[in-house]
């Protein structure tokens, strides 16, 4: 089963909260490690939601393109696999 839009919105909110924490803790230091990955993940999640919104606005919706968000869901799942592999190695 493919994740829903609510799933992607919630995941984006979590990424945004992590970014805010990093900015708070790094107020007097350099950019902490992992911020770039969070920024990339936020962009991918935005892309998924945007593509789904665009596909849903069409008069005739192609559910295949909506479900995959024109390939953006694959990017998001690859990113989550990379993150889980990183966490296991640590």
C-alpha positions as CSV (number, residue, x, y, z in Angstrom):
1,X,0.0,0.0,0.0
2,X,1.3,3.4,-0.9
3,X,1.5,6.1,1.8
4,X,-1.3,8.7,1.9
5,X,-1.0,12.5,1.6
6,X,-1.5,12.7,5.4
7,X,1.5,10.5,5.8
8,X,3.7,12.7,3.7
9,X,2.4,15.9,5.4
10,X,3.1,14.4,8.8
11,X,6.6,13.3,7.7
12,X,7.2,16.8,6.4
13,X,6.2,18.3,9.7
14,X,8.6,16.0,11.5
15,X,11.4,17.0,9.2
16,X,10.6,20.7,9.7
17,X,10.7,20.2,13.5
18,X,14.1,18.5,13.3
19,X,15.3,21.4,11.2
20,X,14.0,23.9,13.7
21,X,15.8,22.0,16.5
22,X,19.0,22.0,14.5
23,X,18.7,25.8,13.9
24,X,18.1,26.4,17.6
25,X,21.0,24.3,18.8
26,X,23.3,25.7,16.1
27,X,22.6,29.3,16.8
28,X,26.2,30.0,17.9
29,X,27.9,27.2,16.0
30,X,28.4,26.0,12.4
31,X,25.7,24.1,10.6
32,X,25.3,20.7,12.4
33,X,25.7,17.4,10.5
34,X,22.6,16.1,8.9
35,X,21.0,19.4,8.1
36,X,21.7,19.0,4.3
37,X,19.9,15.6,4.4
38,X,16.9,17.1,6.2
39,X,16.7,19.9,3.6
40,X,16.8,17.4,0.7
41,X,14.2,15.2,2.4
42,X,11.9,18.3,2.9
43,X,12.3,19.2,-0.8
44,X,11.4,15.6,-1.9
45,X,8.3,15.6,0.4
46,X,7.3,19.0,-1.0
47,X,7.7,17.6,-4.5
48,X,5.6,14.5,-3.7
49,X,2.7,16.7,-2.4
50,X,3.0,19.2,-5.2
51,X,2.9,16.5,-7.9
52,X,-0.1,14.8,-6.2
53,X,-1.9,18.1,-6.0
54,X,-1.3,18.9,-9.6
55,X,-2.4,15.4,-10.8
56,X,-5.6,15.6,-8.6
57,X,-6.5,19.0,-10.1
58,X,-6.7,17.5,-13.6
59,X,-10.2,16.8,-15.1
60,X,-9.3,13.1,-15.5
61,X,-6.9,11.8,-12.9
62,X,-4.4,9.1,-13.8
63,X,-4.2,7.2,-10.5
64,X,-0.9,5.6,-11.5
65,X,0.7,9.0,-11.8
66,X,-1.0,10.3,-8.7
67,X,0.0,7.3,-6.6
68,X,3.7,7.6,-7.6
69,X,3.7,11.4,-7.8
70,X,5.5,11.1,-11.2
71,X,8.4,9.3,-9.5
72,X,8.7,11.5,-6.5
73,X,7.5,8.7,-4.2
74,X,10.4,6.6,-5.3
75,X,12.8,9.4,-4.3
76,X,11.2,9.6,-0.9
77,X,11.3,5.9,-0.3
78,X,15.0,5.8,-1.4
79,X,15.7,8.6,1.0
80,X,14.0,6.8,3.9
81,X,16.0,3.6,3.1
82,X,19.2,5.5,3.2
83,X,18.3,7.0,6.5
84,X,17.3,3.7,8.1
85,X,20.6,2.1,6.8
86,X,22.5,5.0,8.4
87,X,20.8,4.6,11.7
88,X,21.5,0.9,11.8
89,X,25.2,1.5,11.1
90,X,25.5,4.0,13.9
